[in-house]
Amino acid sequence: MRRLLIVSNRLPTTVQERKGELHLEPSVGGLATGLSSWYKSRDSIWIGWPGITGKKIKREKDILAKLLSENCHPVSITQHDVEAYYHGICNRTIWPLFHHFPLYTEYSEGFWQAYERANTAFANVVAGIAKPNDIIWIHDYHLMLLPKLLRERLPKATMGFFLHIPFPSFEIFRLLPWRNQILEGLLGADLVGFHTYDYTGHFLDSVHRLLGYEVAMGQVTAADRVVRADAFPMGINYDLFSNAVQDSKTHAERKRFHKKLGDCRVILSVDRLDYTKGIPQRLEAFSLFLDRNSKFLRKVILVLLVVPSRTRIGHYMQLKKQLDGLVGEINGKYGTIGWMPVWYLYRSLPFHSLAALYSLADVALVTPLRDGMNLVAKEYTATKMDGKGVLILSETAGAAQELGEAIIINANNQEEIVQALEKALEMPEQEQIERNRIMQKRLRRYDVVQWANEFMDKLLSTKKLQQEMTEKTLTFEMQRKLVNDFQESDKALLLLDYDGTLVPFAPKPAEAMPGANLLRLLEKFTKNPRTEVVLISGRDKDTLEGWFGSLDVGLVAEHGVWIKEKGGGWETIETLTSEWKEEVHPILESWVDRTPGSFIEEKEFSLVWHYRKANPRLGELRARELINNVSNTIANLNLQVLEGSKVVEVKNTDINKGRAASKWILKDKWDFILALGDDWTDEDTFKALPSTAWSIKVGFGASAARFSLSSPSEATSLLRKMVRAR
Ligand code: ADQ
């Protein structure tokens, strides 16, 4: 089995400082407890911040040795950076924004720089440990730059990333000043995982709209590689929780709680103190419930378990005050001697106490305003060995997508929460059991180990896909052979597409004009009488003439409508008509009106609707509609509708680049032919070539070309090597 490196902000073991002495303690949180047995069962190393500064750890050598003996490798972060990185950008910027709290979000360049430094510190440690065959699995929002930083150092690494919090919708994510860096950072991984399909969709949407990368079926075609994104709803260590119920320690705790709670029905609420968890709204709803249901007075208790968290941040301090006030209000208003409606615990509890509370609670009230997953809902369900107990769960927790048998509520709708509490407390036992059994079956099967295994399987299959896609890559060795063939040839023909092949796409077609370097490169080829260069483009002839007219090259415009031989004038391959344009133009105009950012390009014998600058989703939808509409209109004309890279083009049938290429191929006895192209229109050129020719697709994807290169810059660098050799 390949070695695994897990990288997360915190190690599963935390170093605590008490009275000047350092102690090791297990970290709390779903990832550490869930994965601890799984990661120990395989050859793996965990890399993370141990909770105190590097200086202190170095002083205490035996603590460091103990950490290393548990396969935990600490990352050292200075006290200053802990402030701006962990307490700053992580908890004051990314956390609120990603949970859809833009008004709580602080934007600070200083925070961002600390984020970059901390991610670099992690990259240094991981790169120092990683071996070529390792699998690297990075976790959570603290380390979103790390995949890219590592990819730069370990280009071949197998690397996955999992985000434990929600990924926000595009409209929210775009508010972040460093949004593109974060997306590029994440795309350094091979697989990016999220808890739900919705978060995956939000991420892909942002990648498409902000970086302009093609996205299809969860696959991103980034600059030089394919990256996958998918949903993997995190499970819990099911057996740990279900077995805990039988444990004597849990029994003892249960007894202790029973004494305190008497015969009251128990509603349980468990969270870290956080504004995303909707705790005040929950208390208000509970208050309303008591107001409406006098029959439950002295009969129910809300156990409000709140774990202290981020206590130095203003919003958390205010929230704490608000909770204290609300609990006091409710207890003051409804409480009697001997009965307090809210039993408020502000602390972390040992595992068996938590398990005891889960198992005795009649109802779990889990109503976050927004939550990546929420493991409490799953843990509660797992402890219900006899099947009795009701889960009330907010629809905005990732867990709601798997736990549909719970009573699902909108956390902002107090009426709904009140009704849910009434329903839960009156639900027949049989129904409770039926609902829980279905959820338990799912949670037992898709537990945390299954979750991790599925992520690993998908990561490895992504790597395989990447390998298949790069099999055609024109290696340096093959490039040498190509250059050599070219050098030795007597008559060489170069058939070169322009946009997307020699230059990258620009937002507007006119902006993609050739630079001086490219023109010089082409000119150098023309100086050699044994080489003929032909630019085969979809552009109109006037543009090509303007850009390349002064060079001694052949030109093909409008995908083969117009041809110009070296030193000759423009000619058409056959007589074509253009009256049809009067009928089609108004249709395209109405599409421009309804699709902001799109426009029409008119060529002599074709019309093109461009939507590269439109909203990508709208553009794609409108393109589909346009193709249907125009196809009907031109049914009996000698025309075709073709879809290109962010364009829909209407032109005469039988005209294609392959026909134009054939004209040149048949013209002479070439002993070297090279064709370079990037999109579907170039496929006709590739197909027209003799089998001995060198055909190269620029970019990924299926193609009739024999080889591929990843980008226009790689294509021009190959041409440069060729020109130097001649
Ligand atoms: P958290 O925000 O920490 O995690 P959650 O998923 O609910 O939220 O996990 C909390 C964990 O802490 C649970 O395992 C629970 O048992 C434990 N816990 C809660 N109260 C406790 C107490 N009083 N004493 C001791 N332990 C307590 C982030 C995301 C979540 C996502 C997880 C996992 O915010 O949305 O579900 O990661 O991906």
Residues whose N, C-alpha, C, O or C-beta is under 5 A from the ligand:
A	BS01	ADQ	G29 G30 H164 I165 M234 V270 D271 L305 V307 R347 S348 L349 D371 G372 M373 N374 L375 V376
